[in-house]
């Protein structure tokens, strides 16, 4: 009896502590992908939730660098840029996009960079 109650309590506690996906992530990922991230045991959903607010920033195009291979993106606003507003996904590498009508690049941080940032904030 005690073992049964303990198991129920542990399952219930795990469900409470389990991180849920930010609603914004549904713009970039399918329900199946989000469920997989929530259950992967590696904290991926935590990183993606953090990424919604911290993954993107802009920089001036570096002089002398060839940026012609970067895809273009039309930013709605340079304030509060969220990768999910453009249906982008966080990758294992940092992504760069030429911002149309400007001499700037949009930078979307990689999964590893975001993980390191989160660790350093603790």
N, C-alpha and C positions, 0 to 999 in steps of 0.2 A: 504494500500500500504506500509506504513512504517513498519507495523508489519510483512509483508511478507519479506521485505528486511532484517529486523532484524533477522528473523528466518533463512533465507539463510546465512546471515553473521555468525550467531552462529554455524550453522552446518559446514560451511566452516572452521571456526576457530578451531572447535573441531577436524576436520579431520587433520588439520595442526599440532595441538599439540599432537595428538594421537601418542604414541610411537609405533614404528614398531619393529618386531622381527629381531634380528641379523641373518644374513644368516647362521651362524654356528649352530643355534638352530635347523635348519631343519635336522641335523644329528641325533638328539635325539627325536624330536617331530614331529608329523604329521602336515600337513597344518591345519587341523581342530582344533587340540589342540592349535596351535599357534594363530589362529584366536580367539579362546575362551579366551586365555590369554590376547590378545590385547584388548578385549571388556569387560573383567570382572570388570572393574572399581576399582580394588583393587591394581593396579600397579604390578601385577604378571609379566608382560612382562618386566618391568623395572628391576625387581629383577633378572630374568633369563638372561637378557642382561648383567647385572653386573656380574652374576655368570660365564659367559663364561670365563672371565679373572681372577676371584677371588675365585672361589669355591673350588679349589683343592690345596692341599699341601701334602708333605710327612713328616713322622716322623719315628724315630727308633721304632722298636717293643718294647713295654714295657716288661721289664724282669719280669718273674713270672706271666704274664697274659696269659690266654689261648686265642690264636687268631685262633685256628683251625676252628672255625665256619665261619671265614671271607672268602669270595670268593677270588680267586687269579686273578690277572690282569697282563698282560704283557705290561709294559710301553715302548713306543717307545723311549721316552727321558724324563729325569727328569726336563728338562727346559721347561718352558711355557706349563704346563699341563692344558689341557682343557677337561672338562668332556664330551663334545660333540664329541671329537676325539675317544671316546670309547663307543659311543651310550648310555651313562648313562643319567639318569634323576635326577633332583634335587627333593628330597623327603622331607617329614615333619620331618625326623630324619637324623642325620649325618650318613654317610655311611663309612665303612672301608673296604679296600681291601689289601690283602697281595700282595706285589710286587714280582713277580717271579724272582728268582735269587738274592735276596737281603734280608736283615734283616730289611726292612722298610715296612711301611704301607702307602697307598694312602688314604687320608682323603678327602671326598667330603662333604662340609658343607651343613647343612639343610637350608630350605627356611627361617625359622625364624632367624637363625644366620646371613644369608645374609641380611635380612631386617634390622636387628639391626646394622650391619656394615654400611649399606647405610645411615641410620638415623644418625649415629655417625660421618659420614664424612661431613655432612652438616654444 
